[in-house]
Amino acid sequence: MDIINGFQLCDRSYRDVSIRDDGSTVVSVFLHKARRQLITAHVGDARAALISLHDSFNLTADHKPSNPSEKERVELLGGRIINYGVLRVQGVLAVTRALGDFSLRPFVSNVPTVSCFALQGDECFVVLASDGLWDVLEHGEVAELLREGVREGKSLKECAEKLAEEAVRRRSMDNITVMVVDLRGEDCAFGRNERDGKESEGESESESENESDSESESENECDSESQSDSESDSDKGKGKKEKNGKRKTKSQKKDERERTNKRKDVPKNPKEKTQRNSKSGKEERLKLFDRFLKESIEAIEQTIEKIES
């Protein structure tokens, strides 16, 4: 019940950040190390797959109108499953459970399916992904690509990117999100090295630092060029003064300062102004998403604490 309550809390938080009547599928995994258990909770068609040394299988079953039990649940509530080439709830949504999509309640439920799996010790990875991956790749293919990447010495971040790129190559028509969770222990040391889980953090930090350096370098270049322009204009004004033998009036000096300031404000790149506006809107959306994410994480952490106690 605690996990279910956590999902419903996330659902209420979604209402605060959703601009339109949007929705999202969710798949989550809780690892209980003391009990050697893996607990999954999901709504929609995002899936989790367990990858062991020599085997793989899906941990979740999609909440779709094609699922007989889901179809029955929707119809018992008075909803309709309509086929417009794809089976959809009320002819609109291709999944029967989700966070958000409030206009389709109660037919589209926010109650997750919760399952528990006992770990045997030879499990290596859990792959969590949206349907953009699973529409074009089976869990066996995902397992083989993941094992291949690890054998080549790739980090798990690189392996996740490789899976997403393969889905794009196979012309996936939906958005693609992939996460690889490391379960390797003493009984499954397959491909383990220090790069996994560390290199991805290092890459993020170095990319961030490089961007920061290039931004400050760009700002310095702009400042030096503006200063150079100002000095050049000043020299020109001085030359005119010496040539004409006349002193500038206060209004002329004021006009010159305004022209210099305008030149400083004009971006070198014509697209810079648009990019700044776009960046501002993006930052606002990120703030809203961060708030939603923090509330979701807090709800999940509270759920885990209750389970462990």
TAHUDA-V296687 format. One line per field, one symbol per residue. ss: DSSP state (2 for helix, 1 for strand, 0 for the rest). psi: psi as a letter, one per 30 degrees, with the letter a starting at -180 (. if undefined). burial: 1 if it has 9 or more other C-alpha atoms within 8 Angstrom, else 0. Layout:
ss->???
psi->???
burial->???
This chain:
ss->022222222222222220000011011111110000111111100011111100011100000000022222222200001110001110001000101102220000100011111100001111111022220000222222222222200002222222222222200000000111110000000000000000222222222222222222222222222222222222222222222200000222222222222222200000022222222222222222222222222222222222220
psi->eeeeeeeeeeeeeeeefkeaillklkklkkjjeefhkkkkklkagklkkkjaeglllkflkkilffjeeeeeeeeffglkjkjhekkkkggekglfklkahffgkgejlgklkklkkkkffgkelkkkllffefffkleeeeeeeeeeeeefgklfeeeeeeeeeeeeeghkglljkkkkkjgkaefigjgklfekfeeeeeeeeeeeeeeeeeeeeeeeeeeeeeeeeeeeeeeeeeeeeeefgkkkleeeeeeeeeeeeeeefkkekffeeeeeeeeeeeeeeeeeeeeeeeeeeeeeeeeeeeef.
burial->001101111110110010001011111110010001111111111111111110011111011110100110111000111100001111100111111110000011111101000010011111111111110110110110110011000111111110110010000100011101000110010000000110110000000000000000000000000100110000000001100000000000100000010000000000010000000000000001100100110011001100000
